[in-house]
Amino acid sequence: MTAAAIPAIPGPAESLPNRLWWAVKDIWVLCRRSIARIAREPEQLMDVTIQPVVFVLLFSYVFGSAIHLPGGGSYHQYLISGMFGMAMAGSAPGTAVGLCADMTTGLIDRFRSLPIARSAVLAGRTVSDLITQILGILVIVATGLAIGWRAENSIGDAMLAIGLSVLFAFAMTWVGACGGMLMRNAEAAQAVGFLFFLPLTFCSNAFVPTQGMPTLLRDFANWNPMSAIAAACRTLFGGPNPAATVHAWPMQHPELAVLVWSIALIGIFAPAAVILYKRKVLR
Amino acid sequence: MNSTFAIEATGLRKVFGKTQALAGLDLQVGHGEILGMLGPNGAGKTTTVRVLTTLLRPDAGRAAVAGHDVLAEPGEVRRLIGLTGQYAALDECLTGRANLIMIGQLGRLSHKAARIRAAELLARFDLTGAADRGVKTYSGGMRRRLDLAASLVTRPKVLFLDEPSTGLDPRSRMVTWDAVRALAADGTTVLLTTQHLDEADQLADRIAVVDRGMVIADGTADQLKAKIGGERVVLTVAAEADLATAGRVLAKHADDLQPMTERETRTVQAPVTKAARRLPEIVRDLDAAGVLLDDLSIRHPSLDDVFLTLTGHAAEQADPSEGDQL
C-alpha cells in the first residue's frame, strides 16, 4: 500500500516584510491574551503592585535606619534605584513560571497548529510581562515620591533611567523564558527562579554599597548586572552613588554597562529560548 | 489543491525511547472523506495525528496534508487544518468568546471577522449563553464543544479530531457528531481517531484499523465485517445435554462444519449464508431432533468481532508496555 511520491506543491512564498508584519500581529494578539487574563485575575499583578510597596517600606524603614552610606546621603534616595533593579530582575522568574504553566496545557498544541511564528508564543509572553513591569515602575516611582525620593536631575535623565530599566527588564524576561523552557512545571520554575533571583539581587549594590563586602563577593557584586542598573539609575536620578568611587568598569560606566548587558542577554537568551522551545515541543 | 488525496502518509515511523509508536504507517484519505482511525490505547493514533498536524517530526516517512508536505511546508499545512486534541486546548482564564476570537486572529482573520465567526460558532455549538463566562466555569462537555468550535474558526479544509467523544455526555456527543457530518457534507475532510467501534461505524465513510503503529486493515465498515464472514445463527438450548445434537443439526446448514459451542451459556453458533432464508429449515430439523430452544437469533458481526479477528486481542485492551501518553 505504498503511495507514489507525494508531489510537493510550493505554497505562495511570503515576502519577509509580510512575514514580519504577521509575526508582530501574532505577538500582539498573544500579548493581549496575557493582559486579558490579568484583567480577569488581577491578583496576578501582586508582584508588580503590592510587592514593591512592601519592599520599599521594609527596606527604607527597617534597613534604612541602620545603613550609613559611604560619603553620606539619604538611604531613601539610594534605595529606590536599587528597587528598580530588583523589580526589573524579578520579571525573569515571573516569565519562567507563566511560560512553564502555558507549556503544560494543551493550549500550546493549539497555538502550534495555527500558522503563527514559532517565536510568537514566547515573545507574546515576554512583551506582556514587560508591560506589567512598566506598571511596576510606576508603582515604585509613586511609592518613592511618597517617602521623599526625588529625580534630582533633568527629566531627560529620569526618562533615560526608566528607558534603561525597561530594556533591562526585557532582557531579564528572555532569561526567564529560557528558564521556563528548561523547567518541567511551574512549581519547579518558581523554586529555581527564586534560587537564582535572590542571591543575584542581594549580592549587588541594590540595597547596600559594595565597599564593605569581602573581596571575592565585592568583585562579583561590582560586575553583577544588577549593580549596573542600580548604579545607572542613581547616576541619572541623582543622589548618593557610592559605586562611583569603585574602579570596576561597569561602575564607572553604568549606563553603558546596562546597555551592553541587556543586549548581550537578549542576544544569547532569546535565540536560546526559541531553540529550547522548538526542542521541547517537537520531542 | 490538485493532489488526489487530502491526507497521504507513507511509511511513518516514530520511536519514543524503547516504544515504537509508529512502525511504518501508511494512510490515504480522499477529499471530503471521513476516515475513522480505530485502535486501542497506544496503537499510534495520537502520534499519527501529531505528525499530520506538524506537531511532531516523524523519524522516517513522508506525509502531505491538503497538498503540502508536513515537513517541508508546515506553515502551509497549518493554514489549512484544524485540530481538536484529546485535552481541551483552551485558555481557562479567558471567556469562551475571547478564546475563539484569539484563535481567529492568530488564524489571520481580522478582529471584526474573528468576532463574527466566534458568535456564529458559539451559537452553533449551543454555547451562546455561556459565551462571556470564563472557560474555568464550563462543564467537561461544554469545554469539548468549545474546543471543537475552536478548531473550526479558520474554516479548515482538513480537520483532525483526536478521540472527539471521550468524556462527552450524550448531548455533547450528538452535537459533535452532527457537526462532523455537516462539515463533511460541506466538503471538509475529517480524520478522527476513536476507540469506540460504534463511533467509527456511525461517523466514518471508511475505517483504518490501527494496531502497534501500523494500519492492519482498511475499508468501509461493511467491507471489514465481510472479512470475518457473514451473518451467524446463534442457538441457545434449554438443556445442556442437547448442545451436541444442536451442533450437529446446525453444522448441516452452516458455511463451515464446526459450529462454536459455549457450555456456560448453552449456545451454539455458526456462520450461515442467507441465514433468514434457511431459518425455517433449521428450526424444523431441530424440532425433528427433539431439541428444545430457549433462544434463536441471527447476529450481524460487529466491529468488535473485526478487531478481535484482526489483532488477536480485544479493542478496549490497552497495550501494557505503553501508557496513553501520546
Interface residues (C-beta under 8 A of the other chain):
Chain A: M1 T2 A3 I6 P7 A8 I9 P10 G11 W22 K25 D26 V29 L30 R32 R33 A36 R37 R40 E41 T105 G106 L107 I108 D109 R110 F111 R112 S113 L114 P115 I116 V281 L282 R283
Chain B: M1 N2 S3 F5 E8 T10 G11 F16 D26 Q28 T53 T54 L55 L56 R57 R62 A63 A64 G67 H68 D69 A72 E73 G75 E76 R78 R79 I81 G82 L83 G85 Q86 Y87 A88 A89 L90 D91 E92 C93 L94 A98 M102 I103 Q105 L106 G107 R108 G134 A150 T154 V215 D218
